[in-house]
Amino acid sequence: MNDFLTQWGWRPLFDEDADVYRAQGCIPARVILEHKHMYRIVSENGEYLAEVTGKFRYQADGREDFPAVGDWVMANLRESDGRATIRGLLPRFSKFSRKVAGAVTEEQIVAVNVDTIFLVQALNQDFNLRRLERYLILAWESGANPVVILSKADLCEERDELMAQVHMVAAGVPVHAVSALDGIGLEELAPYIGKGKTVALMGSSGVGKSTLINRLIGHEAMDTGGIREDDGRGRHTTTHRELLLLPDGGLLLDTPGMRELQLWDADQGISAGFADVETLSGQCRFHNCSHNREPGCAVQAALQDGSLEEERYNSYLKLQKELAYLARKEDKQLQLQEKSKWKQIHKQMRTHKPR
């Protein structure tokens, strides 16, 4: 494996698929920026502006089949104009997705091929445990390892109390309180960002992701907007996803702040994110306990003695209902797509019926 591949996070699992495209004159490259199906990719020959082939576009079933920031692709390079053609998308070992904002039932990929996800939440008015639960669920579902970063620690007098609350909802997940402005706690993040390791930063608008990235990189790579005095929140500055190479060899994937974080295909993430609730469910006397008025209900007992907070349990129920609704909606959409497909087939059969 050459130095470029090692530095940019190549995995052995890519080798077999890559060899097929190498026979066609393609070389591996990683997507570092995306703008409406135009991509900035980096290869051992440098950076190129790239687009997928017409065949690639025709065979793609949806957004998830197109490259995303963090993907490894196989491309033909054109040195003459600094452009490239993407012919293949290599397998992903992790994928952080959410449902697109609005009423459309469709997946939106936020980050792929990341080893660790920094879930950044500010220790000021932005602090929200219920939002953190959502991020944790999708992080567990992605296949990457979540780490909670509590930013703006210099602005918070109740840091220890809030950290204890985070540990309650993020059991087993590392939690670090940092201040990018003062350099507090940044040394604790170094083990996650080793050579060839990719870390994605997730969080709502204004939590300090850009300031944190600038501190880790060592210069002003990302624009920052300061703090609004009225609500203590930072101004949202990141408008696109971008993969950045750190001086010591790690990789940071910055993402825009997400005002809306709807779940997408997160059954396993729910189990990991609410392991405490699901463990209690397994201790109920009846295996089909609805946790309402049944005798021997471990969940109700935990709610009554305070070992399970009612807000957390209500959040669990809300997220379960959200996933169930999404599954029903997606199933209906699939049925309509299947019906439309067969209508087109029958129409074509009538059109080409021999006379």
C-alpha positions as CSV (number, residue, x, y, z in Angstrom):
1,M,0.0,0.0,0.0
2,N,1.5,3.4,-1.0
3,D,1.8,6.4,1.3
4,F,-1.0,8.2,-0.3
5,L,-3.5,5.4,0.3
6,T,-2.3,5.0,3.9
7,Q,-2.5,8.7,4.6
8,W,-6.1,9.0,3.3
9,G,-7.5,6.0,5.1
10,W,-7.5,3.2,2.5
11,R,-8.8,-0.2,3.8
12,P,-8.0,-3.7,2.6
13,L,-11.7,-4.3,2.0
14,F,-11.4,-2.0,-1.0
15,D,-8.7,-4.0,-2.8
16,E,-10.8,-6.6,-4.6
17,D,-13.3,-4.2,-6.1
18,A,-10.5,-1.7,-7.0
19,D,-8.6,-4.3,-8.9
20,V,-11.5,-4.7,-11.4
21,Y,-11.4,-1.0,-12.2
22,R,-7.6,-0.8,-12.3
23,A,-7.7,-3.1,-15.3
24,Q,-9.7,-0.3,-17.0
25,G,-7.0,2.3,-16.3
26,C,-8.7,3.7,-13.2
27,I,-6.9,4.8,-10.0
28,P,-8.4,5.2,-6.5
29,A,-9.3,8.6,-5.2
30,R,-11.3,9.9,-2.2
31,V,-14.1,12.4,-2.4
32,I,-13.3,15.4,-0.3
33,L,-16.1,17.8,-1.5
34,E,-19.5,17.5,-3.1
35,H,-21.6,20.1,-5.0
36,K,-24.7,18.8,-6.7
37,H,-23.2,15.7,-8.3
38,M,-19.9,17.4,-9.0
39,Y,-17.1,16.2,-6.8
40,R,-13.6,17.3,-5.7
41,I,-11.5,14.2,-5.4
42,V,-7.9,13.7,-4.3
43,S,-5.6,11.0,-5.7
44,E,-1.9,10.3,-5.6
45,N,-1.7,12.6,-8.6
46,G,-3.4,15.5,-6.9
47,E,-6.9,17.0,-6.8
48,Y,-9.4,16.9,-9.6
49,L,-12.9,18.1,-10.3
50,A,-14.9,15.0,-11.2
51,E,-18.3,13.7,-12.3
52,V,-19.8,10.3,-12.7
53,T,-20.3,8.6,-16.1
54,G,-23.7,8.5,-17.8
55,K,-23.8,4.7,-17.2
56,F,-23.1,5.3,-13.5
57,R,-26.0,7.8,-13.3
58,Y,-28.4,5.6,-15.2
59,Q,-27.7,2.6,-12.9
60,A,-28.1,4.5,-9.7
61,D,-31.4,3.9,-8.0
62,G,-31.3,6.8,-5.6
63,R,-29.1,9.3,-3.8
64,E,-27.4,6.6,-1.7
65,D,-25.9,5.1,-4.9
66,F,-24.0,8.3,-5.8
67,P,-20.7,9.2,-4.2
68,A,-20.7,11.2,-1.0
69,V,-17.9,13.0,0.9
70,G,-15.6,10.3,2.4
71,D,-16.2,7.8,-0.3
72,W,-13.5,6.0,-2.2
73,V,-14.0,5.9,-5.9
74,M,-12.2,4.6,-9.0
75,A,-11.6,7.3,-11.7
76,N,-10.0,8.1,-15.0
77,L,-7.9,11.3,-14.7
78,R,-7.5,13.9,-17.4
79,E,-4.3,15.8,-16.7
80,S,-4.9,18.2,-19.5
81,D,-7.8,20.0,-17.8
82,G,-7.6,18.8,-14.2
83,R,-10.8,16.8,-14.5
84,A,-11.8,13.2,-13.8
85,T,-14.5,10.7,-14.6
86,I,-15.8,8.5,-11.8
87,R,-16.5,5.0,-13.0
88,G,-16.9,3.0,-9.8
89,L,-17.9,3.4,-6.1
90,L,-16.0,1.2,-3.6
91,P,-17.8,-0.5,-0.6
92,R,-18.5,1.6,2.5
93,F,-17.5,0.4,6.0
94,S,-19.7,3.0,7.7
95,K,-22.5,5.3,6.7
96,F,-24.3,8.0,8.7
97,S,-27.7,8.7,7.2
98,R,-30.8,10.6,8.1
99,K,-34.2,11.1,6.5
100,V,-34.2,14.1,4.2
101,A,-35.9,17.2,5.7
102,G,-39.6,17.6,4.9
103,A,-42.3,15.2,3.9
104,V,-40.3,13.2,1.4
105,T,-39.4,9.6,2.5
106,E,-35.8,9.4,1.2
107,E,-32.4,8.8,2.7
108,Q,-29.8,11.5,2.9
109,I,-26.2,10.4,3.4
110,V,-24.3,12.8,5.7
111,A,-20.9,11.0,6.0
112,V,-19.3,7.7,4.9
113,N,-16.2,5.7,5.7
114,V,-15.6,7.4,9.0
115,D,-14.0,5.6,12.0
116,T,-15.3,7.9,14.7
117,I,-18.1,10.4,14.9
118,F,-17.6,13.4,17.2
119,L,-21.1,14.4,18.4
120,V,-20.6,18.1,19.3
121,Q,-22.9,19.8,21.6
122,A,-22.3,23.2,23.3
123,L,-22.4,23.6,27.1
124,N,-24.6,26.7,26.9
125,Q,-28.2,27.3,25.9
126,D,-27.8,24.8,23.0
127,F,-27.5,21.9,25.4
128,N,-30.2,19.3,24.7
129,L,-30.2,15.7,25.8
130,R,-33.1,14.6,23.6
131,R,-31.2,15.9,20.5
132,L,-28.1,14.1,21.6
133,E,-30.1,10.8,21.9
134,R,-31.0,11.2,18.2
135,Y,-27.4,11.7,17.2
136,L,-26.3,8.7,19.2
137,I,-28.9,6.4,17.6
138,L,-27.8,7.4,14.1
139,A,-24.1,7.2,15.1
140,W,-24.5,3.6,16.4
141,E,-26.5,2.7,13.3
142,S,-23.7,4.0,11.0
143,G,-21.1,1.5,12.1
144,A,-18.7,4.2,13.3
145,N,-17.8,4.8,17.0
146,P,-19.6,7.8,18.6
147,V,-17.7,10.2,20.9
148,V,-19.5,13.1,22.6
149,I,-17.7,16.4,22.6
150,L,-19.1,19.0,24.9
151,S,-17.8,22.3,23.5
152,K,-17.6,25.8,24.9
153,A,-16.7,24.5,28.3
154,D,-15.3,27.9,29.2
155,L,-18.9,29.3,29.1
156,C,-20.4,26.8,31.5
157,E,-20.4,26.8,35.3
158,E,-22.3,23.6,35.7
159,R,-20.0,21.5,33.5
160,D,-19.7,18.5,35.8
161,E,-23.4,18.3,36.4
162,L,-24.2,18.4,32.6
163,M,-21.4,15.8,31.9
164,A,-23.1,13.5,34.4
165,Q,-26.4,13.9,32.5
166,V,-24.7,13.1,29.3
167,H,-23.1,9.9,30.8
168,M,-26.6,8.8,31.7
169,V,-27.9,8.9,28.1
170,A,-24.6,7.9,26.5
171,A,-23.6,4.9,28.6
172,G,-20.3,3.5,27.5
173,V,-19.6,6.4,25.1
174,P,-16.5,8.5,25.7
175,V,-17.4,12.1,26.8
176,H,-15.0,15.0,26.6
177,A,-15.5,18.7,27.6
178,V,-13.4,21.1,25.6
179,S,-12.9,24.7,24.8
180,A,-11.4,25.3,21.4
181,L,-10.9,29.0,22.2
182,D,-8.8,28.2,25.3
183,G,-7.4,24.9,24.2
184,I,-9.0,23.1,27.1
185,G,-9.3,19.3,26.7
186,L,-8.1,19.1,23.1
187,E,-5.2,16.8,24.0
188,E,-7.9,14.1,24.9
189,L,-9.0,14.0,21.3
190,A,-5.6,13.1,19.8
191,P,-6.0,9.3,20.1
192,Y,-9.1,9.4,17.8
193,I,-7.3,11.2,15.0
194,G,-4.3,9.1,14.2
195,K,-2.8,8.7,10.7
196,G,-5.3,7.4,8.2
197,K,-8.2,7.6,10.7
198,T,-11.3,9.6,9.7
199,V,-13.4,11.6,12.2
200,A,-16.7,13.2,11.3
201,L,-18.0,16.2,13.3
202,M,-21.8,16.3,13.7
203,G,-23.9,18.8,15.6
204,S,-26.5,21.5,15.2
205,S,-25.8,24.9,14.0
206,G,-23.5,27.1,16.1
207,V,-22.0,24.5,18.5
208,G,-18.4,25.3,17.6
209,K,-17.4,22.7,15.1
210,S,-15.5,25.1,12.8
211,T,-13.6,26.6,15.7
212,L,-12.7,23.1,16.9
213,I,-11.5,22.2,13.4
214,N,-9.3,25.3,13.2
215,R,-7.7,24.5,16.5
216,L,-7.0,20.9,15.5
217,I,-5.6,21.9,12.1
218,G,-3.6,24.7,13.5
219,H,-4.8,27.5,11.2
220,E,-8.0,29.2,10.1
221,A,-9.2,26.6,7.6
222,M,-12.9,27.2,8.4
223,D,-14.8,30.5,8.8
224,T,-16.3,31.1,12.2
225,G,-19.1,33.4,13.2
226,G,-18.6,34.1,16.9
227,I,-21.2,34.1,19.6
228,R,-24.6,35.9,19.5
229,E,-25.2,37.7,22.7
230,D,-28.9,37.2,22.8
231,D,-28.9,33.4,23.0
232,G,-25.3,32.4,23.5
233,R,-25.2,30.4,20.2
234,G,-22.6,30.5,17.5
235,R,-23.5,31.7,14.0
236,H,-23.8,28.9,11.5
237,T,-20.9,29.0,9.1
238,T,-20.4,25.6,7.4
239,T,-22.5,25.2,4.3
240,H,-21.1,22.0,2.8
241,R,-19.4,18.8,3.7
242,E,-15.6,18.7,3.4
243,L,-12.9,16.3,4.2
244,L,-9.7,17.9,5.6
245,L,-6.3,16.4,6.1
246,L,-4.7,17.2,9.5
247,P,-1.0,18.0,9.9
248,D,-0.4,14.8,11.9
249,G,-2.1,12.6,9.3
250,G,-5.7,12.2,10.6
251,L,-8.7,13.3,8.6
252,L,-11.6,15.5,9.7
253,L,-15.0,15.6,7.9
254,D,-16.9,18.7,8.7
255,T,-20.7,18.8,8.1
256,P,-23.3,21.6,8.1
257,G,-25.3,22.0,11.2
258,M,-28.5,20.1,11.1
259,R,-31.6,21.8,12.3
260,E,-33.7,18.7,11.7
261,L,-32.5,15.2,12.4
262,Q,-35.1,12.6,11.5
263,L,-34.3,9.0,11.9
264,W,-33.6,6.6,9.0
265,D,-33.4,2.8,9.3
266,A,-32.2,2.9,12.9
267,D,-33.5,-0.2,14.6
268,Q,-30.1,-1.4,15.8
269,G,-29.1,2.2,16.8
270,I,-32.2,2.4,19.0
271,S,-31.2,-0.8,20.7
272,A,-27.6,0.5,21.3
273,G,-28.7,4.0,22.2
274,F,-31.4,2.9,24.7
275,A,-29.7,-0.3,26.0
276,D,-30.9,0.6,29.5
277,V,-34.6,0.6,28.5
278,E,-34.3,-2.5,26.4
279,T,-32.5,-4.3,29.2
280,L,-35.4,-3.5,31.5
281,S,-37.9,-4.7,28.9
282,G,-36.2,-8.0,28.9
283,Q,-36.7,-8.3,32.7
284,C,-40.5,-7.9,32.6
285,R,-42.5,-10.9,33.7
286,F,-44.3,-11.2,30.4
287,H,-42.3,-11.2,27.1
288,N,-45.0,-9.2,25.3
289,C,-45.3,-6.6,28.1
290,S,-46.6,-3.3,26.9
291,H,-45.1,-1.5,30.0
292,N,-48.5,-0.2,31.0
293,R,-50.3,-1.9,33.8
294,E,-49.0,-5.5,33.6
295,P,-47.8,-7.1,36.8
296,G,-44.1,-7.6,37.1
297,C,-43.2,-4.8,34.6
298,A,-39.6,-3.9,35.2
299,V,-39.9,-0.7,33.2
300,Q,-42.8,0.7,35.3
301,A,-40.9,-0.3,38.5
302,A,-37.8,1.6,37.3
303,L,-39.9,4.7,36.5
304,Q,-41.5,4.6,39.9
305,D,-38.2,4.3,41.8
306,G,-36.5,6.9,39.6
307,S,-33.8,4.7,38.2
308,L,-35.3,5.4,34.7
309,E,-36.2,9.0,34.0
310,E,-39.6,9.5,32.6
311,E,-38.3,12.0,30.0
312,R,-35.9,9.4,28.7
313,Y,-38.5,6.7,28.5
314,N,-40.9,9.1,26.7
315,S,-38.1,9.9,24.2
316,Y,-37.6,6.2,23.6
317,L,-41.3,5.7,22.9
318,K,-41.4,8.8,20.6
319,L,-38.4,7.5,18.6
320,Q,-39.9,4.0,18.3
321,K,-43.2,5.5,16.9
322,E,-41.2,7.7,14.5
323,L,-39.4,4.6,13.1
324,A,-42.6,2.7,12.8
325,Y,-44.3,5.5,10.9
326,L,-41.3,5.8,8.6
327,A,-41.4,2.1,7.9
328,R,-45.1,2.2,7.0
329,K,-44.6,5.3,4.8
330,E,-41.6,3.7,3.1
331,D,-43.5,0.5,2.5
332,K,-46.4,2.4,0.9
333,Q,-44.0,4.3,-1.3
334,L,-42.4,1.1,-2.4
335,Q,-45.8,-0.4,-3.2
336,L,-46.6,2.7,-5.4
337,Q,-43.2,2.4,-7.1
338,E,-43.8,-1.3,-7.9
339,K,-47.3,-0.6,-9.2
340,S,-46.0,2.2,-11.4
341,K,-43.2,-0.1,-12.7
342,W,-45.7,-2.8,-13.8
343,K,-48.0,-0.3,-15.4
344,Q,-45.1,0.8,-17.5
345,I,-44.2,-2.8,-18.4
346,H,-47.8,-3.6,-19.4
347,K,-48.0,-0.4,-21.4
348,Q,-44.8,-1.4,-23.3
349,M,-46.1,-4.9,-23.9
350,R,-49.3,-3.4,-25.5
351,T,-47.2,-1.0,-27.6
352,H,-45.1,-3.8,-28.9
353,K,-47.8,-6.5,-29.2
354,P,-47.3,-8.3,-32.6
355,R,-50.1,-7.8,-35.1
